[in-house]
Amino acid sequence: MKKIYMSLFLVIGTIIMFSGCTVTDKKNNNEVINTYDETQEIKQLKIKQVSDFSYKYDTDCQSDREAFSTEVYTPYGHYQVTKNEMTDDNYLMYFDYETGEKVFVCGKNNCQHNDSSCNAYFEKNKFPMCNLWNYEGNLYTPMIEDGNIWICKISPDGSTREKICKIMRQYIEIKQDEEEVSESVYFPEIQLHRGYIYFTDYYMGAEASALYRVKLEENANVECLYRVSGKNTSIYRIKPYGKYVLFQMGISKENTKDIQDNIYAYDTENNKLWYVCKDVYRDYTVIGENLYYVDLERNIKRMNLTTGEQSEFYKCKLDTENTYNLMVFAYGKNIVVRIKDVLNENSSIQYELDEAGKIVKIRKEADKDVLLTPYSDISKYKIQGEN
């Protein structure tokens, strides 16, 4: 008997360039409007102080979360898709910061919250990704229907769900040899920002990928913003800030898991692509006109987006031969650096740095609640792991 294996890949897409025609994307089965122009010159981004790098809670992407985050923050609590250990099913939960109470997002009378009749129930086949965003008072998540990935709107009390717009066809790769069949399912990185869904298109072995967007409304056309070709090229860490949608584009080093790449910015007001900086090892964030990123030596650099000047902000003193998961994110006007050895699950540590790069607080084994700012006012709530 042949064996069947299935693996899931939450994989991240790819980009670049600019034309003006409608084509059919055969793999995604979508009508796509191309807006890229292969002759466009990519210039260095120079952001003036008055440029829109603001954050608006009701409409903007919470960019400092992980790319496939199953939780989203509000000023008073956060929503999260979690597994019910009793039933092994996924449910939408709400955690109140002030009371510490965690409840199912379901207002049905006498509901036991243990089957598909519950408003908080997330069917695995229909909601395999469980990403969450909030936009203008509602929650949004990807859903699968008839092999296509749609964006679904959920009311904050969980009582209603509505299919809004189709973004792409789900890509499934099936391989067969003499004794086994393997199936790999690929999902795009997706972000919701100011009325548009931004997403990438990627699958293992692809030699071309693209960045798309679609308006958050019924029957909206998918736009191809940028397209790039080349072996082992990918686009990921889509982080919208104000009118810009920043992203990384990189190439994997052979025989390693390291990715060396550059940061670009898509200007949503004039449809231009800007080059920001090169040689970024992993994560990045923006506060005001300053970009903070992890360089190839695993240190944190700061780049002024107005002048283009760069300087070393914080020296992490890590062994570059080992693999670390580094994240940088905004905490008010400060920067938090989270360092985790991928071979040691209990190695997480966070350094909070002031504007001069000086350590002002250390959190050991801290959870991710520090990521709440600037999306919530958590100054009065204790963060787990905070000294």
C-alpha positions in Angstrom: 0.0 0.0 0.0 1.2 3.4 -0.8 1.9 5.8 2.1 0.6 9.3 2.0 2.4 12.1 3.8 1.2 15.7 4.1 3.2 18.7 5.3 2.2 22.4 5.7 4.4 25.3 4.8 3.7 28.8 6.0 5.9 30.2 3.4 6.6 33.7 2.4 6.5 35.4 -1.0 8.6 37.6 -3.3 8.7 40.9 -5.4 10.0 43.8 -7.7 9.2 46.2 -10.6 6.1 48.0 -12.4 3.1 47.8 -16.5 -0.6 48.3 -16.9 -2.6 45.3 -18.2 -4.8 42.5 -17.0 -3.6 38.9 -17.2 -4.7 35.5 -15.9 -2.6 34.0 -13.2 -3.0 30.4 -14.1 -1.6 29.0 -10.9 -3.8 31.2 -8.7 -6.8 31.1 -11.2 -7.3 34.9 -10.7 -7.7 37.8 -13.0 -4.6 39.9 -12.0 -4.0 43.6 -12.9 -0.2 44.1 -13.4 1.0 47.4 -12.2 4.7 46.9 -12.4 7.1 48.2 -15.0 10.3 46.3 -15.6 12.1 49.4 -16.7 11.4 51.3 -13.5 14.5 52.5 -11.7 14.6 51.7 -8.0 15.9 54.7 -6.2 17.1 55.2 -2.6 14.2 56.0 -0.3 14.5 59.5 1.3 11.7 60.1 3.8 11.1 63.6 5.0 10.0 64.2 8.6 6.5 65.0 7.4 6.1 61.7 5.6 3.3 59.5 6.8 4.9 56.9 9.1 2.1 57.1 11.6 0.0 54.3 13.2 -3.8 54.4 13.2 -5.3 51.7 15.4 -8.6 51.2 13.4 -7.1 50.8 10.0 -3.3 49.9 10.2 -1.5 46.6 10.3 0.1 45.6 13.6 3.4 45.1 11.9 5.6 44.1 14.8 3.8 40.8 15.3 5.2 37.6 13.8 4.3 37.1 10.1 1.8 34.3 10.8 0.4 35.6 14.1 -2.7 34.0 15.4 -3.4 36.9 17.8 -4.3 40.5 17.5 -4.3 43.3 20.1 -6.9 45.8 21.1 -6.6 48.6 23.8 -8.2 46.4 26.4 -7.4 42.8 25.5 -6.3 40.6 22.8 -7.9 37.9 20.5 -6.1 34.7 19.8 -6.9 31.4 18.0 -5.9 28.6 20.4 -6.2 24.8 20.6 -8.6 23.3 23.0 -6.6 20.6 24.6 -9.8 18.6 25.5 -11.1 18.4 21.9 -7.9 19.2 19.8 -9.9 21.8 17.9 -9.2 25.5 17.4 -11.3 28.2 19.1 -11.2 32.0 19.0 -10.4 33.3 22.5 -10.3 36.8 24.1 -8.0 37.7 27.0 -8.8 40.8 29.1 -5.7 42.6 30.3 -7.2 44.1 33.4 -9.0 41.1 34.8 -6.7 38.4 33.4 -9.8 36.5 32.3 -9.7 34.4 29.1 -13.0 33.6 27.5 -14.4 32.0 24.3 -15.6 34.6 21.7 -19.1 33.2 21.8 -22.3 34.7 23.2 -24.6 31.7 22.8 -26.6 30.8 25.8 -25.6 27.5 27.4 -22.9 26.8 24.8 -20.3 24.3 26.0 -17.7 25.5 23.6 -16.7 22.0 22.6 -18.1 21.5 19.1 -18.7 23.1 15.7 -22.0 24.8 16.9 -19.9 27.2 19.0 -19.4 30.7 17.5 -15.7 30.6 18.5 -15.0 27.3 16.7 -12.4 27.4 13.9 -12.7 24.3 11.6 -9.1 23.2 10.8 -9.8 22.4 7.1 -11.5 25.8 6.6 -9.2 27.9 8.8 -5.8 26.2 8.6 -3.8 29.4 8.9 -5.6 31.1 11.8 -4.0 34.5 11.1 -5.8 37.4 12.7 -6.1 41.1 12.0 -8.4 43.8 13.2 -9.8 46.5 10.9 -12.4 49.1 11.6 -13.9 47.2 14.6 -14.0 43.7 13.1 -11.7 40.7 13.0 -10.3 39.2 9.7 -8.7 35.9 9.0 -7.9 33.7 5.9 -10.3 30.9 5.1 -10.2 28.1 2.5 -13.2 27.4 0.3 -13.2 25.2 -2.9 -9.4 25.3 -3.0 -9.3 29.1 -2.9 -8.0 31.4 -0.1 -10.5 34.0 0.9 -10.5 36.8 3.6 -13.3 36.3 6.1 -14.7 39.0 8.3 -15.7 38.1 11.9 -17.7 40.3 14.2 -15.9 41.0 17.5 -18.5 39.0 19.5 -18.1 36.0 17.1 -21.7 36.0 16.1 -21.3 36.6 12.3 -18.8 35.5 9.7 -18.7 36.9 6.2 -16.6 35.9 3.2 -15.2 39.1 1.6 -12.6 38.8 -1.1 -10.6 36.0 -2.8 -6.9 36.5 -2.9 -5.5 33.4 -4.6 -5.8 29.7 -5.2 -4.2 27.4 -2.6 -1.1 25.8 -3.9 -0.7 22.1 -3.2 2.4 20.2 -4.5 2.0 16.4 -4.8 5.1 14.2 -5.3 5.0 10.5 -5.9 7.7 7.8 -6.0 7.4 4.0 -6.0 6.2 3.6 -2.5 4.8 6.9 -1.2 2.9 10.0 -2.1 3.7 13.2 -0.3 1.6 16.4 -0.3 2.9 19.8 0.6 0.5 22.7 1.2 1.8 26.3 0.8 0.3 29.4 2.3 1.3 33.0 1.5 2.3 35.7 4.0 -0.6 38.1 4.3 -1.0 41.5 5.9 -4.1 43.8 6.1 -3.4 47.6 6.0 -5.6 50.6 5.3 -8.2 48.7 3.3 -5.9 46.5 1.3 -4.8 42.9 1.7 -1.0 42.5 0.8 0.2 39.0 0.1 3.0 37.1 -1.5 3.0 34.1 -3.8 5.6 31.4 -3.3 6.1 27.6 -3.5 9.1 25.4 -3.1 11.3 25.4 -6.2 9.7 28.4 -7.8 11.9 30.6 -9.9 9.6 33.6 -9.9 7.3 35.2 -7.3 5.3 38.3 -6.8 3.8 40.7 -4.3 0.0 41.3 -4.7 -2.7 43.3 -3.2 -6.5 43.3 -3.3 -8.9 45.8 -1.9 -10.9 44.6 1.1 -14.3 44.5 -0.7 -16.4 42.0 -2.7 -15.4 41.2 -6.3 -12.2 43.2 -6.0 -9.4 42.6 -8.6 -6.0 41.4 -7.5 -3.2 43.7 -8.4 0.4 42.4 -9.0 2.5 45.2 -7.5 6.0 43.7 -8.2 7.4 40.6 -9.7 10.9 39.1 -9.3 12.6 36.1 -10.9 15.6 34.1 -9.7 16.5 30.9 -8.0 15.9 30.8 -4.2 14.5 34.3 -4.1 11.8 35.2 -1.7 9.9 38.1 -0.2 8.7 38.1 3.3 8.4 40.2 6.6 5.8 42.5 5.0 5.6 45.4 7.5 3.3 48.4 6.6 4.0 51.7 8.2 1.9 54.7 7.3 1.7 55.1 3.6 4.6 52.7 3.0 4.6 48.9 2.9 8.1 47.7 3.8 9.3 44.2 2.9 12.5 42.1 2.7 13.7 40.4 -0.5 16.5 37.9 -0.2 18.4 34.9 -1.5 19.1 31.8 0.6 22.7 30.9 1.1 23.4 27.4 -0.2 23.6 24.6 2.4 22.5 26.9 5.2 19.3 28.3 6.6 20.7 31.8 6.5 19.1 34.4 4.3 20.9 37.6 3.3 18.6 40.2 1.9 17.6 43.8 1.3 14.7 46.0 2.5 12.5 47.8 0.1 9.4 50.1 0.5 6.3 50.3 -1.6 4.8 53.8 -1.6 1.0 53.2 -1.6 0.3 56.8 -2.7 2.3 56.9 -5.9 2.9 53.2 -6.6 6.7 53.6 -6.5 9.2 51.1 -5.2 12.1 52.4 -3.1 15.3 50.7 -2.1 16.0 51.2 1.7 19.1 49.2 2.7 21.0 45.9 2.1 22.6 43.1 4.0 19.9 42.5 6.5 20.2 39.2 8.4 16.7 38.9 9.9 14.2 41.2 11.5 13.6 45.0 11.4 11.3 47.7 12.7 10.7 51.5 12.3 10.2 54.2 14.9 9.6 57.7 13.4 12.2 58.2 10.7 14.6 55.6 12.1 14.9 52.0 10.8 16.4 49.3 13.2 17.5 46.0 11.7 19.7 43.0 12.4 22.9 43.0 10.3 25.0 40.1 9.1 27.1 40.1 12.3 23.9 39.7 14.4 24.1 43.2 15.7 21.4 45.9 15.6 21.9 48.8 13.2 20.0 52.1 13.0 19.4 53.9 9.8 18.0 57.4 9.5 15.6 57.2 6.6 15.9 60.9 5.9 19.6 61.2 5.6 20.5 57.5 4.8 23.1 57.6 7.6 23.7 54.3 9.4 25.3 53.5 12.8 25.7 50.5 15.1 22.9 50.8 17.7 23.5 47.7 19.8 26.1 44.9 19.8 24.5 41.6 20.6 27.8 39.7 21.1 26.4 36.4 19.7 28.3 33.5 18.2 27.7 33.9 14.5 28.3 30.2 13.9 25.1 29.4 15.8 21.5 30.1 14.7 19.5 32.6 16.7 16.0 33.8 16.3 16.3 37.6 16.6 13.3 40.0 16.7 13.4 43.8 17.1 10.2 45.8 17.8 9.0 49.1 19.0 8.2 49.6 22.7 7.0 53.2 22.9 10.1 55.2 21.9 12.4 52.3 23.0 13.5 49.2 21.1 13.2 45.7 22.4 15.6 43.0 21.1 14.4 39.4 21.6 17.1 36.7 21.3 16.4 33.0 21.2 18.7 30.1 20.5 16.7 27.9 18.1 18.3 24.8 19.7 17.2 25.8 23.2 13.4 26.3 23.7 14.0 28.0 27.1 16.6 30.5 26.0 14.4 33.5 25.3 15.6 36.8 26.6 14.6 40.4 25.9 16.6 43.6 26.1 14.8 46.9 26.2 17.0 49.7 24.9 16.5 53.4 25.1 17.1 55.8 22.2 20.9 55.8 22.8 21.1 52.0 22.7 21.5 51.6 26.4 19.8 48.6 28.2 17.1 49.8 30.6 15.4 46.5 31.3 16.0 42.8 30.9 13.2 40.2 30.7 14.1 36.5 30.9 11.8 33.9 29.6 9.4 36.7 28.7 6.3 36.0 26.7 5.2 38.1 23.7 2.9 40.5 25.6 5.6 43.2 25.3 4.6 43.3 21.6 1.3 44.9 22.6 2.7 48.4 22.3 2.2 50.6 20.4 -1.1 48.9 19.8 -2.4 49.1 23.4 -1.7 51.0 26.6 -0.3 48.3 28.8 1.7 50.5 31.1 -0.5 49.5 34.0 -0.4 45.8 33.3 2.5 43.5 34.4 4.4 41.7 31.7 5.3 38.1 32.4 9.1 37.7 32.8 9.7 41.4 33.6 12.3 42.1 36.3 
